[in-house]
Amino acid sequence: MWEALFEVLVDLFSDLILQLLFEAGCEAGSHTWNRVTHRPTHENPVLAAIGYGLMGSIAGLVSLWIIPHPMIRFARFRGIGVVVTPVLAALAMSAIGHARRERGTALVRLDTFAYAYVFALAMALVRFAWAS
Protein backbone atom coordinates (compact mmCIF):
# COMPACT_ATOMS: atom_id res chain seq x y z
CA MET A 1 0.00 0.00 0.00
CA TRP A 2 2.79 2.47 0.88
CA GLU A 3 4.50 1.71 -2.41
CA ALA A 4 1.33 2.56 -4.33
CA LEU A 5 0.90 5.81 -2.41
CA PHE A 6 4.53 6.73 -3.05
CA GLU A 7 4.08 5.96 -6.76
CA VAL A 8 1.00 8.18 -6.97
CA LEU A 9 2.87 11.03 -5.24
CA VAL A 10 5.84 10.65 -7.59
CA ASP A 11 3.45 10.61 -10.57
CA LEU A 12 1.69 13.76 -9.32
CA PHE A 13 5.05 15.45 -8.84
CA SER A 14 6.13 14.44 -12.36
CA ASP A 15 2.89 15.82 -13.77
CA LEU A 16 3.41 19.05 -11.83
CA ILE A 17 6.97 19.42 -13.17
CA LEU A 18 5.73 18.86 -16.73
CA GLN A 19 3.06 21.54 -16.32
CA LEU A 20 5.49 23.97 -14.72
CA LEU A 21 7.98 23.53 -17.55
CA PHE A 22 5.37 24.40 -20.15
CA GLU A 23 3.93 27.22 -18.08
CA ALA A 24 7.37 28.71 -17.41
CA GLY A 25 8.13 28.55 -21.12
CA CYS A 26 4.92 30.37 -21.90
CA GLU A 27 5.67 32.92 -19.19
CA ALA A 28 9.13 33.53 -20.65
CA GLY A 29 7.54 33.97 -24.07
CA SER A 30 5.08 36.49 -22.64
CA HIS A 31 7.90 38.48 -21.04
CA THR A 32 9.81 38.44 -24.32
CA TRP A 33 6.72 39.54 -26.24
CA ASN A 34 6.24 42.49 -23.85
CA ARG A 35 9.90 43.54 -24.25
CA VAL A 36 9.79 43.29 -28.06
CA THR A 37 6.50 45.11 -28.48
CA HIS A 38 7.27 47.60 -25.68
CA ARG A 39 3.78 47.31 -24.30
CA PRO A 40 2.31 45.23 -21.51
CA THR A 41 -0.74 43.11 -22.24
CA HIS A 42 -3.51 44.87 -20.31
CA GLU A 43 -6.35 44.19 -22.69
CA ASN A 44 -9.62 42.43 -21.97
CA PRO A 45 -9.15 39.95 -19.08
CA VAL A 46 -11.79 37.56 -20.47
CA LEU A 47 -9.99 37.37 -23.82
CA ALA A 48 -6.71 36.90 -21.98
CA ALA A 49 -8.19 33.99 -20.00
CA ILE A 50 -9.46 32.42 -23.23
CA GLY A 51 -6.02 32.93 -24.79
CA TYR A 52 -4.25 31.28 -21.85
CA GLY A 53 -6.75 28.43 -21.99
CA LEU A 54 -5.93 27.95 -25.67
CA MET A 55 -2.20 28.11 -24.95
CA GLY A 56 -2.66 25.54 -22.18
CA SER A 57 -4.56 23.28 -24.57
CA ILE A 58 -1.80 23.59 -27.15
CA ALA A 59 0.78 22.87 -24.44
CA GLY A 60 -1.21 19.77 -23.52
CA LEU A 61 -1.17 18.58 -27.13
CA VAL A 62 2.56 19.24 -27.48
CA SER A 63 3.21 17.43 -24.21
CA LEU A 64 1.24 14.45 -25.53
CA TRP A 65 3.50 14.39 -28.57
CA ILE A 66 6.53 14.28 -26.24
CA ILE A 67 5.06 12.03 -23.51
CA PRO A 68 2.00 10.22 -24.93
CA HIS A 69 1.22 8.17 -21.84
CA PRO A 70 -0.54 9.45 -18.69
CA MET A 71 1.85 10.72 -16.05
CA ILE A 72 -0.31 9.13 -13.34
CA ARG A 73 -0.24 5.41 -14.00
CA PHE A 74 -3.08 4.32 -11.69
CA ALA A 75 -6.31 4.94 -13.61
CA ARG A 76 -8.40 5.62 -10.52
CA PHE A 77 -6.07 8.46 -9.48
CA ARG A 78 -5.88 10.27 -12.84
CA GLY A 79 -8.82 12.50 -11.96
CA ILE A 80 -6.97 13.69 -8.88
CA GLY A 81 -4.20 14.92 -11.15
CA VAL A 82 -6.67 17.10 -13.03
CA VAL A 83 -7.79 18.68 -9.75
CA VAL A 84 -4.58 18.87 -7.71
CA THR A 85 -1.85 19.54 -10.26
CA PRO A 86 -3.34 22.73 -11.80
CA VAL A 87 -3.83 24.22 -8.33
CA LEU A 88 -0.23 23.44 -7.35
CA ALA A 89 1.10 24.78 -10.66
CA ALA A 90 -0.92 27.98 -10.27
CA LEU A 91 0.33 28.41 -6.70
CA ALA A 92 3.92 28.01 -7.90
CA MET A 93 3.43 30.52 -10.71
CA SER A 94 1.80 33.03 -8.37
CA ALA A 95 4.76 32.59 -5.98
CA ILE A 96 7.06 33.43 -8.89
CA GLY A 97 4.87 36.44 -9.61
CA HIS A 98 5.08 37.51 -5.97
CA ALA A 99 8.88 37.26 -6.09
CA ARG A 100 8.93 39.34 -9.28
CA ARG A 101 6.68 41.93 -7.68
CA GLU A 102 8.96 42.11 -4.63
CA ARG A 103 11.98 42.71 -6.89
CA GLY A 104 10.07 45.31 -8.89
CA THR A 105 10.35 43.44 -12.20
CA ALA A 106 7.63 43.36 -14.83
CA LEU A 107 4.75 40.90 -14.45
CA VAL A 108 2.65 39.06 -17.00
CA ARG A 109 -0.75 37.55 -16.43
CA LEU A 110 0.70 34.06 -15.94
CA ASP A 111 2.32 35.44 -12.78
CA THR A 112 -1.12 35.46 -11.15
CA PHE A 113 -3.00 32.49 -9.75
CA ALA A 114 -6.13 32.83 -11.91
CA TYR A 115 -4.46 32.91 -15.33
CA ALA A 116 -1.89 30.28 -14.35
CA TYR A 117 -4.75 28.06 -13.18
CA VAL A 118 -6.63 28.46 -16.48
CA PHE A 119 -3.48 27.50 -18.40
CA ALA A 120 -2.68 24.52 -16.16
CA LEU A 121 -6.28 23.27 -16.08
CA ALA A 122 -6.57 23.37 -19.87
CA MET A 123 -3.30 21.48 -20.21
CA ALA A 124 -4.36 18.90 -17.61
CA LEU A 125 -7.75 18.36 -19.25
CA VAL A 126 -6.18 17.79 -22.66
CA ARG A 127 -3.72 15.30 -21.21
CA PHE A 128 -6.50 13.59 -19.22
CA ALA A 129 -8.73 13.25 -22.26
CA TRP A 130 -6.18 12.09 -24.84
CA ALA A 131 -3.23 10.43 -23.07
CA SER A 132 -3.05 6.83 -24.22
C-alpha positions as CSV (number, residue, x, y, z in Angstrom):
1,M,0.0,0.0,0.0
2,W,2.8,2.5,0.9
3,E,4.5,1.7,-2.4
4,A,1.3,2.6,-4.3
5,L,0.9,5.8,-2.4
6,F,4.5,6.7,-3.1
7,E,4.1,6.0,-6.8
8,V,1.0,8.2,-7.0
9,L,2.9,11.0,-5.2
10,V,5.8,10.6,-7.6
11,D,3.5,10.6,-10.6
12,L,1.7,13.8,-9.3
13,F,5.0,15.5,-8.8
14,S,6.1,14.4,-12.4
15,D,2.9,15.8,-13.8
16,L,3.4,19.0,-11.8
17,I,7.0,19.4,-13.2
18,L,5.7,18.9,-16.7
19,Q,3.1,21.5,-16.3
20,L,5.5,24.0,-14.7
21,L,8.0,23.5,-17.6
22,F,5.4,24.4,-20.2
23,E,3.9,27.2,-18.1
24,A,7.4,28.7,-17.4
25,G,8.1,28.5,-21.1
26,C,4.9,30.4,-21.9
27,E,5.7,32.9,-19.2
28,A,9.1,33.5,-20.7
29,G,7.5,34.0,-24.1
30,S,5.1,36.5,-22.6
31,H,7.9,38.5,-21.0
32,T,9.8,38.4,-24.3
33,W,6.7,39.5,-26.2
34,N,6.2,42.5,-23.9
35,R,9.9,43.5,-24.3
36,V,9.8,43.3,-28.1
37,T,6.5,45.1,-28.5
38,H,7.3,47.6,-25.7
39,R,3.8,47.3,-24.3
40,P,2.3,45.2,-21.5
41,T,-0.7,43.1,-22.2
42,H,-3.5,44.9,-20.3
43,E,-6.4,44.2,-22.7
44,N,-9.6,42.4,-22.0
45,P,-9.2,40.0,-19.1
46,V,-11.8,37.6,-20.5
47,L,-10.0,37.4,-23.8
48,A,-6.7,36.9,-22.0
49,A,-8.2,34.0,-20.0
50,I,-9.5,32.4,-23.2
51,G,-6.0,32.9,-24.8
52,Y,-4.2,31.3,-21.9
53,G,-6.8,28.4,-22.0
54,L,-5.9,27.9,-25.7
55,M,-2.2,28.1,-24.9
56,G,-2.7,25.5,-22.2
57,S,-4.6,23.3,-24.6
58,I,-1.8,23.6,-27.1
59,A,0.8,22.9,-24.4
60,G,-1.2,19.8,-23.5
61,L,-1.2,18.6,-27.1
62,V,2.6,19.2,-27.5
63,S,3.2,17.4,-24.2
64,L,1.2,14.4,-25.5
65,W,3.5,14.4,-28.6
66,I,6.5,14.3,-26.2
67,I,5.1,12.0,-23.5
68,P,2.0,10.2,-24.9
69,H,1.2,8.2,-21.8
70,P,-0.5,9.4,-18.7
71,M,1.8,10.7,-16.0
72,I,-0.3,9.1,-13.3
73,R,-0.2,5.4,-14.0
74,F,-3.1,4.3,-11.7
75,A,-6.3,4.9,-13.6
76,R,-8.4,5.6,-10.5
77,F,-6.1,8.5,-9.5
78,R,-5.9,10.3,-12.8
79,G,-8.8,12.5,-12.0
80,I,-7.0,13.7,-8.9
81,G,-4.2,14.9,-11.2
82,V,-6.7,17.1,-13.0
83,V,-7.8,18.7,-9.8
84,V,-4.6,18.9,-7.7
85,T,-1.9,19.5,-10.3
86,P,-3.3,22.7,-11.8
87,V,-3.8,24.2,-8.3
88,L,-0.2,23.4,-7.3
89,A,1.1,24.8,-10.7
90,A,-0.9,28.0,-10.3
91,L,0.3,28.4,-6.7
92,A,3.9,28.0,-7.9
93,M,3.4,30.5,-10.7
94,S,1.8,33.0,-8.4
95,A,4.8,32.6,-6.0
96,I,7.1,33.4,-8.9
97,G,4.9,36.4,-9.6
98,H,5.1,37.5,-6.0
99,A,8.9,37.3,-6.1
100,R,8.9,39.3,-9.3
101,R,6.7,41.9,-7.7
102,E,9.0,42.1,-4.6
103,R,12.0,42.7,-6.9
104,G,10.1,45.3,-8.9
105,T,10.3,43.4,-12.2
106,A,7.6,43.4,-14.8
107,L,4.7,40.9,-14.4
108,V,2.6,39.1,-17.0
109,R,-0.8,37.6,-16.4
110,L,0.7,34.1,-15.9
111,D,2.3,35.4,-12.8
112,T,-1.1,35.5,-11.1
113,F,-3.0,32.5,-9.8
114,A,-6.1,32.8,-11.9
115,Y,-4.5,32.9,-15.3
116,A,-1.9,30.3,-14.4
117,Y,-4.7,28.1,-13.2
118,V,-6.6,28.5,-16.5
119,F,-3.5,27.5,-18.4
120,A,-2.7,24.5,-16.2
121,L,-6.3,23.3,-16.1
122,A,-6.6,23.4,-19.9
123,M,-3.3,21.5,-20.2
124,A,-4.4,18.9,-17.6
125,L,-7.8,18.4,-19.3
126,V,-6.2,17.8,-22.7
127,R,-3.7,15.3,-21.2
128,F,-6.5,13.6,-19.2
129,A,-8.7,13.2,-22.3
130,W,-6.2,12.1,-24.8
131,A,-3.2,10.4,-23.1
132,S,-3.0,6.8,-24.2
